[in-house]
Amino acid sequence: MVTGHRFSEQETEEYYDAEDVIYRSIWDADGSVHWGVFDGEPKGQDHIREEFLSAGIRLNELMVEYAGIDATSRVLDVGCGNGTNVIWVSRNTGANATGIDLSGVRIANAVTSMERVPDLAGRIAFEKASATELPFAEGAFTHVWSQATIYHVPDKIKVLEEAYRVLQPGGQFIFDDLTKPTLNISESARQFVYDRLLFDTDFSFYSYIDALRETGFKVLQARDLSVHLARSYTYLSRLASIAEGPEGYQDRFDYLTDAYMKTVDAINNDELGWAQYLCIKPA
Ligand SMILES: C[S@@+](CC[C@H](N)C(=O)[O-])C[C@H]1O[C@@H](n2cnc3c(N)ncnc32)[C@H](O)[C@@H]1O
């Protein structure tokens, strides 16, 4: 299967090299850029940031719990961005954790963050690399972890194959990704979701499971998190509307306030989904 070839890795790299200030102003000053799993009812306007950040941490906690990551684990974060979650995993589980990302700017940020946590020295590492060509030996990791990344990659099958290759037998692949529930995408969803985020995918919630099985994985868990994606973007729209950044960014914040609500519409219209999978490389 050929998946989503409308954008190149080079375009994605340039986008993520350039957009760090925007993301830190809206999403998370510490540089984490993923959606969250919410728990409980909304607490109101004054608690949006705190609720959004907690939901992002909850995603991490659930991934650790489902995949059984602990101090004996060797974890690879594919598309680690600024390295925030590599540091979080190592700090909270005692695991060895390595991050790779296509963006040189983000890997440089990750290395700077690593230098600020000398107590984790020797347990974490970062490298600039593509998810389609992992610079690691077969069987090097007990866990491959990925958040909000694979949708960007034109050759998604290659990412699944690379995750499989670098896992030891019995190792687990836990990740979340965007899915496309329908081929009938409206002009609004095309413009404000797919083109804005430079992605396309052939994977629906179910065809992703087929692709994982064809790669050799046994799929242990598949969770449709779309309702949490909609809530994440509702919160992000409000955060964009109150964001403060360097001079010249206001137009981008205004655009994103609107684009994030259009993303919520796309999710509610079943034009975009969010799924999490837990798989094992059979021993
Ligand atoms: C939405 S961010 C998520 C970052 C991080 N996982 C997090 O949760 O904060 C997507 C990341 O995927 C990276 N990325 C996109 N395509 C990639 C590829 N082919 N190989 C490695 N990283 C890639 C981008 O550079 C970006 O840092």
Ligand as a Chemical Component Dictionary entry (heavy atoms), coordinates in Angstrom:
data_LIG
# 
_chem_comp.id                   LIG 
_chem_comp.type                 NON-POLYMER 
_chem_comp.pdbx_formal_charge   0 
_chem_comp.three_letter_code    LIG 
# 
loop_
_chem_comp_atom.comp_id 
_chem_comp_atom.atom_id 
_chem_comp_atom.alt_atom_id 
_chem_comp_atom.type_symbol 
_chem_comp_atom.charge 
_chem_comp_atom.model_Cartn_x 
_chem_comp_atom.model_Cartn_y 
_chem_comp_atom.model_Cartn_z 
_chem_comp_atom.pdbx_ordinal 
LIG C1  C1  C 0  3.365  17.029 16.439 1  
LIG S1  S1  S 1  5.090  16.820 16.658 2  
LIG C2  C2  C 0  5.149  15.638 17.994 3  
LIG C3  C3  C 0  6.455  15.696 18.750 4  
LIG C4  C4  C 0  6.559  14.779 19.984 5  
LIG N1  N1  N 0  6.237  13.403 19.682 6  
LIG C5  C5  C 0  5.671  15.258 21.104 7  
LIG O1  O1  O 0  4.768  14.537 21.512 8  
LIG O2  O2  O -1 5.935  16.360 21.604 9  
LIG C6  C6  C 0  5.523  15.822 15.254 10 
LIG C7  C7  C 0  7.024  15.547 15.160 11 
LIG O3  O3  O 0  7.240  14.557 14.155 12 
LIG C8  C8  C 0  8.474  14.863 13.544 13 
LIG N2  N2  N 0  8.529  14.143 12.261 14 
LIG C9  C9  C 0  7.748  14.304 11.176 15 
LIG N3  N3  N 0  8.110  13.469 10.197 16 
LIG C10 C10 C 0  9.143  12.730 10.669 17 
LIG C11 C11 C 0  9.969  11.690 10.136 18 
LIG N4  N4  N 0  9.815  11.250 8.889  19 
LIG N5  N5  N 0  10.936 11.172 10.926 20 
LIG C12 C12 C 0  11.140 11.632 12.179 21 
LIG N6  N6  N 0  10.392 12.615 12.736 22 
LIG C13 C13 C 0  9.414  13.160 11.999 23 
LIG C14 C14 C 0  8.440  16.368 13.401 24 
LIG O4  O4  O 0  9.701  16.930 13.134 25 
LIG C15 C15 C 0  7.849  16.754 14.757 26 
LIG O5  O5  O 0  8.843  16.999 15.711 27 
# 
loop_
_chem_comp_bond.comp_id 
_chem_comp_bond.atom_id_1 
_chem_comp_bond.atom_id_2 
_chem_comp_bond.value_order 
_chem_comp_bond.pdbx_ordinal 
LIG C1  S1  SING 1  
LIG S1  C2  SING 2  
LIG S1  C6  SING 3  
LIG C2  C3  SING 4  
LIG C3  C4  SING 5  
LIG C4  N1  SING 6  
LIG C4  C5  SING 7  
LIG C5  O1  DOUB 8  
LIG C5  O2  SING 9  
LIG C6  C7  SING 10 
LIG C7  O3  SING 11 
LIG C7  C15 SING 12 
LIG O3  C8  SING 13 
LIG C8  N2  SING 14 
LIG C8  C14 SING 15 
LIG N2  C9  SING 16 
LIG N2  C13 SING 17 
LIG C9  N3  DOUB 18 
LIG N3  C10 SING 19 
LIG C10 C11 SING 20 
LIG C10 C13 DOUB 21 
LIG C11 N4  SING 22 
LIG C11 N5  DOUB 23 
LIG N5  C12 SING 24 
LIG C12 N6  DOUB 25 
LIG N6  C13 SING 26 
LIG C14 O4  SING 27 
LIG C14 C15 SING 28 
LIG C15 O5  SING 29 
# 
